[in-house]
Amino acid sequence: MADQVLCSACRSLNLFLFVILTSILANVAFVCAKSTIEPCSNSDSCNALLGYTLYTDLKVSEVGSLFQVDPISILTANAIDVSYPDVENHILPSQLFIKIPISCSCVDGIRKSVSTRYKTRPSDTLSSIADSIYAGLVSSDQIREANSIADPSLLDVGQTLVVPLPCTCFNGTDNSLPAIYLSYVVQPEDTLSGIAFRYSTTITDLMDVNAMGNPAIKAGDILAVPLPACASKFPSYASDFGLIVPNGSYAITASHCVQCSCGPGNLNMYCMPAPFAVSCSSMQCKNSNLMLGNVTAQQSSAGCNVTSCSYGGFVNGTILTTLSSNLQPRCPGPQQFPPLKAPPTTVIRDTNFAPAPAPQFDGSGSPAPSSGLIPSTTGSLPGLPPASGPIGSTSGMNSAPSSAFSLMNPLASIPAAFLLFILVNYIMSFSF
């Protein structure tokens, strides 16, 4: 009799532990990615960037359609030369990493981009759309919730889905300097130090922006990475109000009539007529023979008199220009421009198009990035798709980097295999 009572008690204990361990394993398996979410309380928007890895070979125009973004703006954001013939139909190689310029809005109290639409194709699933096509920038659950899908297994071919994408604004500044924020999906080989090195920032800055308690990251996490940028000062009624250009790149505005650049060497935005500008309004400064982007300098005993014709925004189809004169200690040299890249045909690890492994050291004290060529996999999906999208969190309503909050499963560091071993042992104990 005592043995039967003891056996019954053991089985009850085993059942209790079975439920607990199952719950732990579920958390480990599914609550592992983290993302930085910026709370907001107004209706304004900002320019932001997505870090996107192509899941297959795609034309520039196809990438533009995927995100509903102007193909030329994708090229200029990545400092790719747009003067190449038929550049919008250039085929970009699979696994290429590029920056996608988007508009970041305030939706339901948090920053996100909701302008992207995707039309489903045969064999699509929410998981394949999220993990492969959009490279982990969104999760299947986020797509399901945004489209009120009751049964994810029932997708109609040709169905249009809203694809919510991550973004942050943080007032367009980082440490009180102009910045634009890149939403970056962590890859398996990434380290926080490598990402900091790649984007010319510090581990401390990344941890502060993303409200991280420690530098541990894992594949599938989405980090907000601040990039130095040139900020515009256009009037609020201009259609390109708030234009901000990442350092080392370009932006096209005013209906493809004006091209603005940032850097190198400073964070002063410089705008000039776009190389392919057609049917544009006048770009000449009033009461002057100077055109947009022109600068004249005249040395005098008091210094250098500099007169410039600058871009002032795009209003109702009109390009605004501003004529300004000032006395400077010395005359400026020729305008410097960020170097342009040829449209890429292969993926090179040690360029801006690559993920960010930890910097390697060659013994001289200076970090040297690893390099190598990755062959293109034309027309095929990657063998291992990125991790599922993030599980986010919210905090206060202050739009500053320190207000961001990242939710990470505290149990994710427990080895799942060890827990599974314990679980199996308890299941086997039922037979005794």
Disulfide bonds with the S-S distance in Angstrom:
Cys40-Cys106 2.01
Cys46-Cys169 1.96
Cys104-Cys167 2.09
Cys230-Cys262 2.11
Cys257-Cys280 1.93
Cys260-Cys271 2.06
Cys285-Cys309 2.08
Cys304-Cys331 1.93
